[in-house]
Amino acid sequence: MKGIAASKGYAIGRAALLSTSEIELDRTRASSVEAELEALDKALAESRIQLEAIRDKAAESIGEEEAKVFDSHLLLLEDPEFMGAVKDKISGEKMRAATAVSDATDFFKTMFESLDDDYMRERAADMKDVGHRLVRNLLGHGEGSFKRYDETVLVAHDLTPSDTAQIDRNTVAAFITDIGGVTSHSAIMARSLEIPAVVGMKTITETVEEGMWVVVDAIAGEVILNPDEATIKAYREKKAAYAAEREKLKAYRDVEIIDESGRKILVAGNMGSLKDLDLILENGADGIGLFRTEFVFMDRESMPTEEEQFEIYKEAVTRLTGRPIVIRTLDIGGDKQIPYLPQEPELNPFLGLRAIRLCFEHEDMFKTQLRALLRASAFGPVQIMFPMIGAVGELKQAKAIVESCKAELRAEGKAFNPDVEVGIMIEIPSAAIAAESLAEEADFFSIGTNDLIQYTMAVDRMNPTVSHLYDPSNPAVLKLIEMSIQAAHNAGIWCGMCGEMARDPTVTRKLFDMGLDEFSVTGSAILELKQRISGYLK
């Protein structure tokens, strides 16, 4: 059976079905609003205690950074929009507390799932996890359970972050689910635990039987039910070979890639939060090619202060011990909303008020971030990058605001690097076409292929009916990339790539031959990419 390989590896074991008691909601009107609100308060307190315990266990078994997801779950219990919607349903519509929580959860979960942004879609899983916990506590239902075997393959319709955090890697060899994707928290935790996972299998819970032997091929994204002895033997050999190969990749951890002309090619990491740094550093990244700062602004009820931002950026910079870090300014708006920065609905958010355009509209917010970034530059080689630049005028406007922030900091006697590099993402076709002019104003380029391909091909990559047209190898896309690299080199600046295409084995050689200076990828892909590019030098 086919699915999506969410965490690589092989496993052989017996299927253990996660059992969760069916929840039936009472949709009759509540007899007492006060009693329902009191029950809600009690369930919130109980849920808070449970989540704090799960967070502590996750910190011990997975790591402190990975456990921070449960801090966002705790924040959801206090979220004014979520809790406000629940209480409105209880008070205004006389709903019972469990029904009100369920309906509010479904509303926010659907809203998050509809957004074309990996980070925001992850919020849907958080919403579902927290909402279901509250409902179970209101109705007196316990946690899901499953049988343990010597080698257990956990089978579930879906695994919440809470479920995944409590998995014992000593007894669970892999997990497989009906739904899910590679960016869900459960998949991220599976990768942190180094547990193979195949998700999005649609009907695996209806097909597999308790105790059945299964093979999990989380390289090909396949699950084999009731394998014969020959298949089991073949996969035990694959499993051993894979482990040996992973061990061999560690030899590339400290490898420097220098081509025949003496040019150093960097393999850097993409990070969305500080928790990503451990794996990136463990795998010997040459730096950070993309620090998405959106997480600093999300999962909170108010705008982060300059000091709060400065401390986060400073920690990232100091942990890199002298390696460069490209920090992208806030890329939000349109489909990505933050509750304390309300925006008017847009017919086409991907072509609307987002990223640098939104920052120009909210200059005080933009300057607060720039001041924090500049102050962090006193502690290491920070490179500031602007997203969604489509014309030279926009870059000049952004640079002028940076200069005004420098003047303020200078007057206040606060330290910063006056020569901090300022660059742009090439993700709009107009930027690639105007790359020569932009290169005269920028200190570096980084090609954001996710949007560049989407805008060039007029294809929504998240729309399954047209996603097959989303093609990194399309000649038009490759031409725009080549134009950008050449324009950068002609102007004496470097050009990297921080989109998913940077790790795509079908185009890595083409990008290498074009002269790409930096490949920036997720932490788990760094060693494999170093090995691949090193092979081009032989």
C-alpha positions as CSV (number, residue, x, y, z in Angstrom):
1,M,0.0,0.0,0.0
2,K,1.3,3.5,-1.0
3,G,1.6,6.5,1.3
4,I,3.9,9.4,1.9
5,A,7.4,8.8,3.4
6,A,7.4,11.3,6.3
7,S,10.4,10.1,8.2
8,K,12.9,7.9,6.4
9,G,14.0,4.4,7.3
10,Y,12.8,0.7,7.3
11,A,10.9,-1.2,10.0
12,I,9.6,-4.7,10.4
13,G,7.1,-5.5,13.1
14,R,3.6,-6.3,14.2
15,A,0.7,-3.9,13.7
16,A,-0.7,-2.3,16.9
17,L,-4.0,-0.4,16.2
18,L,-4.4,2.8,18.3
19,S,-7.8,2.5,20.0
20,T,-9.7,5.7,20.7
21,S,-13.1,5.6,22.2
22,E,-15.9,7.0,20.0
23,I,-17.1,10.4,21.2
24,E,-20.8,11.1,20.9
25,L,-21.8,14.7,21.4
26,D,-25.1,15.8,23.0
27,R,-26.6,18.5,20.9
28,T,-29.5,19.2,23.1
29,R,-29.7,22.7,24.7
30,A,-27.8,23.1,28.0
31,S,-30.0,23.5,31.0
32,S,-27.5,25.7,32.8
33,V,-25.0,28.0,31.1
34,E,-23.2,28.5,34.5
35,A,-22.7,24.7,34.9
36,E,-21.3,24.3,31.4
37,L,-18.9,27.2,31.9
38,E,-17.8,25.7,35.2
39,A,-17.2,22.3,33.5
40,L,-15.2,24.1,30.8
41,D,-13.0,25.7,33.4
42,K,-12.4,22.4,35.1
43,A,-11.5,20.7,31.8
44,L,-9.1,23.5,30.9
45,A,-7.3,23.0,34.3
46,E,-7.1,19.3,33.7
47,S,-5.9,19.7,30.1
48,R,-3.2,22.1,31.3
49,I,-1.9,19.6,33.9
50,Q,-1.8,16.9,31.2
51,L,0.0,19.0,28.6
52,E,2.6,20.2,31.1
53,A,3.3,16.5,31.9
54,I,3.6,15.6,28.2
55,R,5.9,18.6,27.6
56,D,8.2,17.5,30.4
57,K,8.2,13.9,29.1
58,A,8.9,15.1,25.5
59,A,11.7,17.3,26.7
60,E,13.3,14.2,28.3
61,S,12.8,11.8,25.4
62,I,13.0,14.0,22.3
63,G,14.7,17.2,23.4
64,E,13.9,20.6,25.0
65,E,13.4,22.4,21.7
66,E,11.0,19.8,20.2
67,A,9.0,19.8,23.4
68,K,8.2,23.5,22.9
69,V,5.3,22.6,20.6
70,F,3.4,21.9,23.8
71,D,4.0,25.4,24.9
72,S,1.9,26.5,21.9
73,H,-0.7,23.9,22.9
74,L,-0.9,25.5,26.4
75,L,-1.2,28.9,24.7
76,L,-4.2,27.6,22.7
77,L,-6.0,26.8,26.0
78,E,-5.8,30.6,26.7
79,D,-6.3,31.8,23.2
80,P,-8.9,34.6,23.3
81,E,-10.3,33.9,19.8
82,F,-10.7,30.1,20.4
83,M,-11.9,30.4,24.0
84,G,-14.1,33.4,23.1
85,A,-15.8,31.3,20.3
86,V,-16.4,28.4,22.8
87,K,-17.9,30.6,25.4
88,D,-20.1,32.5,22.9
89,K,-21.5,29.2,21.8
90,I,-22.2,28.2,25.4
91,S,-23.7,31.5,26.5
92,G,-25.3,32.6,23.3
93,E,-26.5,29.3,21.7
94,K,-26.9,27.4,25.0
95,M,-24.6,24.7,23.7
96,R,-23.1,22.1,26.0
97,A,-19.4,22.7,26.7
98,A,-18.1,19.6,24.8
99,T,-20.2,20.4,21.7
100,A,-19.1,24.1,21.8
101,V,-15.5,23.0,22.0
102,S,-15.9,20.5,19.2
103,D,-17.6,23.0,16.9
104,A,-15.1,25.8,17.6
105,T,-12.2,23.4,17.1
106,D,-13.6,22.2,13.7
107,F,-14.0,25.8,12.6
108,F,-10.5,26.9,13.4
109,K,-9.0,23.6,12.2
110,T,-10.7,24.0,8.8
111,M,-9.6,27.6,8.5
112,F,-5.9,26.6,9.1
113,E,-6.1,23.6,6.8
114,S,-7.3,25.9,3.9
115,L,-4.1,28.0,4.0
116,D,-1.3,27.5,1.6
117,D,1.4,27.6,4.1
118,D,3.1,24.6,5.8
119,Y,3.5,26.4,9.1
120,M,-0.1,27.5,9.3
121,R,-1.4,24.0,8.3
122,E,0.6,22.6,11.2
123,R,-1.5,24.8,13.5
124,A,-4.5,22.7,12.3
125,A,-3.0,19.6,14.0
126,D,-2.4,21.6,17.1
127,M,-5.9,22.9,17.1
128,K,-7.3,19.4,16.7
129,D,-5.1,18.0,19.4
130,V,-6.0,20.6,22.0
131,G,-9.7,20.6,21.1
132,H,-10.0,16.8,21.3
133,R,-8.2,16.8,24.6
134,L,-10.7,19.3,26.0
135,V,-13.6,17.3,24.7
136,R,-12.3,14.0,26.1
137,N,-11.8,15.6,29.5
138,L,-15.3,17.2,29.4
139,L,-16.8,13.8,28.7
140,G,-14.5,11.7,30.9
141,H,-12.8,9.8,28.1
142,G,-9.3,8.6,28.5
143,E,-6.2,8.7,26.2
144,G,-5.8,6.4,23.2
145,S,-4.0,3.1,23.9
146,F,-2.4,0.3,21.9
147,K,-0.8,-3.1,22.5
148,R,3.0,-3.4,22.7
149,Y,4.9,-6.0,20.8
150,D,8.7,-6.7,20.7
151,E,8.7,-4.7,17.4
152,T,5.6,-2.5,17.3
153,V,4.3,-0.7,14.2
154,L,1.8,1.8,15.5
155,V,-1.3,2.1,13.1
156,A,-3.7,5.1,13.5
157,H,-6.1,7.2,11.5
158,D,-3.9,10.1,12.6
159,L,-1.4,10.8,15.4
160,T,-1.6,14.0,17.3
161,P,1.6,15.7,18.5
162,S,0.7,14.4,22.0
163,D,0.4,10.8,20.8
164,T,3.8,11.1,19.1
165,A,5.6,12.7,22.0
166,Q,4.6,9.8,24.2
167,I,5.9,7.1,21.8
168,D,8.7,4.9,23.4
169,R,11.3,4.5,20.6
170,N,12.5,1.3,22.3
171,T,9.3,-0.5,21.6
172,V,7.8,1.4,18.6
173,A,9.7,0.6,15.4
174,A,7.6,2.8,13.1
175,F,4.1,4.4,12.7
176,I,1.7,4.5,9.8
177,T,-1.4,6.6,9.4
178,D,-4.4,7.2,7.2
179,I,-3.9,10.9,6.9
180,G,-1.1,13.4,7.5
181,G,1.9,15.0,5.6
182,V,5.6,15.6,5.9
183,T,5.3,19.0,7.7
184,S,2.9,17.9,10.5
185,H,4.3,18.0,14.0
186,S,4.0,14.2,14.4
187,A,6.2,13.8,11.3
188,I,8.7,16.3,12.6
189,M,8.8,14.5,15.9
190,A,9.2,11.1,14.2
191,R,12.2,12.5,12.4
192,S,13.6,13.8,15.7
193,L,13.0,10.3,17.3
194,E,14.5,8.7,14.1
195,I,11.4,6.5,13.8
196,P,10.3,5.6,10.3
197,A,6.9,6.9,9.4
198,V,4.6,6.5,6.4
199,V,1.5,8.8,6.4
200,G,-1.4,9.7,4.2
201,M,-2.3,6.0,3.5
202,K,-6.0,6.7,3.4
203,T,-7.4,3.3,4.5
204,I,-4.6,1.5,6.3
205,T,-6.6,1.3,9.6
206,E,-9.4,-0.4,7.7
207,T,-7.1,-2.9,6.0
208,V,-4.5,-3.9,8.6
209,E,-5.4,-6.3,11.4
210,E,-4.1,-6.3,15.0
211,G,-0.9,-8.3,15.4
212,M,-0.4,-8.6,11.6
213,W,3.2,-8.6,10.4
214,V,4.0,-5.5,8.3
215,V,7.0,-4.1,6.6
216,V,7.4,-0.3,6.6
217,D,9.4,1.1,3.7
218,A,9.6,4.8,4.6
219,I,12.1,5.4,1.7
220,A,9.6,4.5,-1.0
221,G,6.5,5.4,1.1
222,E,5.2,1.8,1.0
223,V,3.8,-0.6,3.5
224,I,3.7,-4.4,2.8
225,L,1.1,-6.4,4.7
226,N,1.6,-10.0,5.7
227,P,5.1,-10.2,4.1
228,D,6.5,-13.7,3.4
229,E,9.9,-14.9,4.8
230,A,11.8,-13.9,1.6
231,T,10.4,-10.3,1.8
232,I,11.2,-10.0,5.5
233,K,14.8,-11.2,4.9
234,A,15.2,-8.7,2.0
235,Y,14.0,-5.8,4.1
236,R,16.2,-6.8,7.1
237,E,19.1,-6.5,4.7
238,K,17.8,-3.2,3.4
239,K,17.4,-1.9,7.0
240,A,21.0,-2.9,7.8
241,A,22.3,-1.3,4.6
242,Y,20.4,1.9,5.3
243,A,21.8,2.1,8.8
244,A,25.3,1.6,7.4
245,E,24.8,4.3,4.8
246,R,23.5,6.8,7.4
247,E,26.6,6.1,9.4
248,K,28.8,6.7,6.3
249,L,27.1,10.0,5.7
250,K,28.5,11.3,9.0
251,A,31.9,11.4,7.3
252,Y,30.7,14.4,5.3
253,R,29.8,16.4,8.4
254,D,33.0,18.5,8.3
255,V,33.7,18.3,4.6
256,E,34.3,21.6,2.8
257,I,33.2,21.6,-0.9
258,I,35.6,23.6,-3.1
259,D,35.4,23.3,-6.9
260,E,38.2,23.3,-9.4
261,S,38.4,27.1,-9.6
262,G,38.8,27.4,-5.8
263,R,35.2,28.5,-5.2
264,K,33.7,27.3,-1.9
265,I,30.2,25.9,-2.2
266,L,28.2,26.1,1.0
267,V,25.6,23.6,2.1
268,A,23.5,25.5,4.6
269,G,20.3,24.8,6.6
270,N,16.8,26.2,6.5
271,M,15.3,26.9,9.9
272,G,11.8,27.9,11.1
273,S,12.6,28.2,14.8
274,L,15.5,27.7,17.2
275,K,14.4,24.0,17.7
276,D,15.7,23.3,14.1
277,L,19.2,24.3,15.0
278,D,20.3,21.1,16.8
279,L,19.9,18.9,13.7
280,I,21.4,21.5,11.4
281,L,24.5,21.9,13.6
282,E,24.7,18.2,14.2
283,N,24.9,17.6,10.4
284,G,27.7,20.1,9.9
285,A,25.9,22.9,8.0
286,D,28.1,25.7,6.7
287,G,25.6,28.2,8.0
288,I,21.9,29.1,7.8
289,G,20.7,30.0,4.4
290,L,17.2,30.8,5.5
291,F,15.9,31.7,9.0
292,R,12.1,32.2,8.6
293,T,11.2,34.7,11.3
294,E,7.5,34.1,11.2
295,F,7.5,31.8,14.2
296,V,8.7,34.7,16.3
297,F,5.4,36.5,15.6
298,M,3.1,33.5,15.8
299,D,1.5,31.6,18.7
300,R,1.3,34.8,20.7
301,E,-1.3,37.4,21.6
302,S,0.8,40.6,20.9
303,M,3.6,41.8,18.8
304,P,7.1,40.7,20.0
305,T,9.1,43.5,21.4
306,E,12.6,44.5,20.1
307,E,14.2,42.9,23.1
308,E,12.3,39.6,22.6
309,Q,13.3,39.4,19.0
310,F,16.9,40.4,19.7
311,E,17.3,37.6,22.2
312,I,16.1,35.0,19.7
313,Y,18.2,36.3,16.9
314,K,21.2,36.6,19.1
315,E,20.9,33.0,20.4
316,A,20.8,31.7,16.8
317,V,23.8,33.8,15.8
318,T,25.9,32.8,18.8
319,R,25.1,29.1,18.4
320,L,26.5,29.2,14.9
321,T,29.9,30.2,16.2
322,G,31.0,32.4,13.3
323,R,29.1,30.7,10.5
324,P,26.9,33.0,8.4
325,I,23.1,33.3,9.0
326,V,20.7,34.7,6.5
327,I,17.6,36.0,8.4
328,R,14.6,36.8,6.3
329,T,12.4,39.7,7.5
330,L,8.8,39.0,8.3
331,D,7.1,37.1,5.4
332,I,3.5,37.2,6.4
333,G,0.1,38.6,5.1
334,G,-2.5,37.4,2.7
335,D,-2.9,33.7,3.5
336,K,-0.7,33.9,6.7
337,Q,-2.4,35.9,9.4
338,I,-1.4,36.9,12.9
339,P,-4.4,37.8,15.2
340,Y,-3.0,41.0,16.5
341,L,-2.4,42.5,13.0
342,P,-5.8,42.4,11.4
343,Q,-6.0,42.6,7.6
344,E,-8.7,43.1,5.1
345,P,-9.7,39.9,3.2
346,E,-8.1,39.7,-0.3
347,L,-9.4,38.0,-3.4
348,N,-5.9,36.8,-4.3
349,P,-3.7,36.8,-1.2
350,F,-0.6,35.5,-3.0
351,L,-0.6,38.6,-5.2
352,G,-1.6,40.9,-2.4
353,L,-0.4,42.7,0.7
354,R,2.3,40.3,2.1
355,A,5.9,40.1,3.0
356,I,7.9,43.3,2.2
357,R,4.7,45.0,1.0
358,L,3.1,44.5,4.4
359,C,6.2,45.7,6.2
360,F,6.1,48.9,4.3
361,E,2.5,49.4,5.4
362,H,3.5,48.7,9.0
363,E,6.9,50.5,9.1
364,D,7.0,50.7,12.9
365,M,6.7,46.9,13.1
366,F,9.4,46.5,10.3
367,K,11.8,48.9,12.1
368,T,11.4,47.0,15.4
369,Q,12.5,43.8,13.6
370,L,15.3,45.5,11.7
371,R,16.7,47.1,14.9
372,A,16.7,43.7,16.6
373,L,18.5,42.1,13.6
374,L,21.1,44.8,13.4
375,R,21.8,44.5,17.1
376,A,22.2,40.7,16.7
377,S,24.7,41.4,13.9
378,A,27.2,42.6,16.6
379,F,27.5,38.9,17.7
380,G,28.2,37.3,14.3
381,P,27.8,37.4,10.5
382,V,24.1,38.2,10.1
383,Q,22.8,38.7,6.6
384,I,19.4,40.4,6.3
385,M,17.2,39.3,3.5
386,F,14.0,40.9,2.1
387,P,11.2,38.6,0.7
388,M,8.9,39.4,-2.3
389,I,11.1,42.1,-3.9
390,G,9.8,42.6,-7.4
391,A,11.5,45.9,-8.4
392,V,14.6,48.0,-7.7
393,G,12.5,50.7,-6.1
394,E,11.3,48.3,-3.4
395,L,14.9,47.3,-2.5
396,K,16.0,50.9,-2.3
397,Q,13.1,51.7,0.0
398,A,13.9,48.8,2.3
399,K,17.6,49.7,2.4
400,A,16.7,53.3,3.3
401,I,14.7,52.0,6.3
402,V,17.7,49.9,7.4
403,E,19.9,53.0,7.2
404,S,17.4,55.0,9.4
405,C,17.5,52.1,11.9
406,K,21.4,52.2,11.9
407,A,21.2,56.0,12.6
408,E,18.9,55.4,15.5
409,L,21.1,52.7,17.1
410,R,24.2,54.8,16.6
411,A,22.6,57.7,18.4
412,E,21.6,55.4,21.2
413,G,25.1,53.9,21.5
414,K,23.9,50.4,20.7
415,A,26.3,48.0,19.0
416,F,25.7,46.6,15.5
417,N,27.8,45.7,12.4
418,P,27.7,48.8,10.2
419,D,28.6,46.6,7.2
420,V,25.9,44.0,7.6
421,E,25.0,42.4,4.3
422,V,21.6,43.1,2.8
423,G,20.1,40.8,0.1
424,I,16.9,39.7,-1.4
425,M,15.0,36.6,-2.3
426,I,14.5,36.0,-6.0
427,E,11.0,34.6,-6.0
428,I,9.1,36.8,-8.3
429,P,9.8,36.4,-12.1
430,S,10.2,40.2,-12.5
431,A,13.1,40.1,-10.0
432,A,14.9,37.4,-12.0
433,I,14.4,39.3,-15.2
434,A,15.6,42.5,-13.5
435,A,18.4,40.7,-11.7
436,E,21.2,42.8,-13.2
437,S,19.8,46.0,-11.9
438,L,18.9,44.4,-8.5
439,A,22.4,43.0,-8.2
440,E,23.8,46.6,-8.2
441,E,21.9,47.3,-5.0
442,A,22.0,43.9,-3.2
443,D,24.9,42.2,-1.4
444,F,23.5,38.7,-2.2
445,F,20.7,36.8,-3.8
446,S,18.8,33.7,-2.5
447,I,16.5,32.1,-4.9
448,G,13.2,31.0,-3.3
449,T,12.1,28.4,-5.8
450,N,8.8,27.5,-4.1
451,D,7.2,30.8,-5.2
452,L,9.3,31.4,-8.2
453,I,8.1,28.1,-9.8
454,Q,4.5,28.8,-8.7
455,Y,4.5,32.3,-10.2
456,T,6.4,31.4,-13.3
457,M,4.1,28.4,-14.2
458,A,0.9,30.0,-12.8
459,V,0.4,26.8,-10.8
460,D,-0.9,26.4,-7.3
461,R,1.4,23.6,-6.0
462,M,-1.1,22.8,-3.2
463,N,-3.9,22.2,-5.7
464,P,-4.0,18.5,-6.5
465,T,-5.7,19.0,-9.8
466,V,-2.9,21.1,-11.2
467,S,0.1,20.3,-9.0
468,H,1.5,17.9,-11.7
469,L,2.3,21.1,-13.7
470,Y,4.5,22.4,-10.9
471,D,7.9,21.5,-12.5
472,P,11.3,22.6,-11.2
473,S,12.9,21.3,-14.4
474,N,10.8,23.4,-16.7
475,P,13.1,25.3,-19.1
476,A,11.5,28.7,-18.2
477,V,12.2,28.1,-14.5
478,L,15.8,27.0,-15.2
479,K,16.4,30.0,-17.4
480,L,15.2,32.5,-14.7
481,I,17.5,30.7,-12.2
482,E,20.5,30.9,-14.5
483,M,19.8,34.6,-15.3
484,S,19.8,35.3,-11.5
485,I,23.1,33.4,-10.8
486,Q,24.9,35.1,-13.8
487,A,23.7,38.5,-12.8
488,A,24.9,38.0,-9.3
489,H,28.3,36.8,-10.4
490,N,28.7,39.6,-12.9
491,A,28.1,42.1,-10.1
492,G,30.5,40.3,-7.8
493,I,27.9,39.0,-5.3
494,W,27.0,35.5,-4.3
495,C,23.8,33.6,-5.1
496,G,22.2,30.8,-3.1
497,M,19.0,28.9,-3.2
498,C,16.7,28.2,-0.2
499,G,13.7,26.6,-1.8
500,E,12.8,22.9,-1.9
501,M,14.5,22.7,-5.3
502,A,17.9,23.0,-3.7
503,R,17.6,19.4,-2.4
504,D,16.0,17.9,-5.6
505,P,18.5,15.2,-6.9
506,T,17.1,15.7,-10.5
507,V,18.4,19.2,-10.7
508,T,21.3,19.5,-8.2
509,R,23.8,18.9,-11.0
510,K,22.3,21.6,-13.2
511,L,22.4,24.1,-10.3
512,F,26.1,23.1,-9.6
513,D,27.0,23.6,-13.2
514,M,25.2,27.0,-13.3
515,G,27.5,28.1,-10.5
516,L,25.1,28.3,-7.5
517,D,27.2,29.3,-4.5
518,E,25.0,28.0,-1.7
519,F,22.4,25.2,-1.3
520,S,20.2,25.7,1.7
521,V,18.0,22.7,2.8
522,T,16.3,21.2,5.8
523,G,18.6,19.8,8.4
524,S,17.9,16.2,7.6
525,A,19.0,16.7,4.0
526,I,22.4,18.3,4.6
527,L,24.7,15.3,4.8
528,E,23.1,13.6,1.8
529,L,23.5,16.8,-0.3
530,K,27.1,17.2,0.8
531,Q,27.8,13.7,-0.4
532,R,26.0,14.3,-3.7
533,I,27.8,17.6,-4.5
534,S,31.2,16.2,-3.4
535,G,30.7,13.5,-6.0
536,Y,30.6,16.1,-8.8
537,L,34.2,17.1,-8.0
538,K,35.6,13.7,-8.7
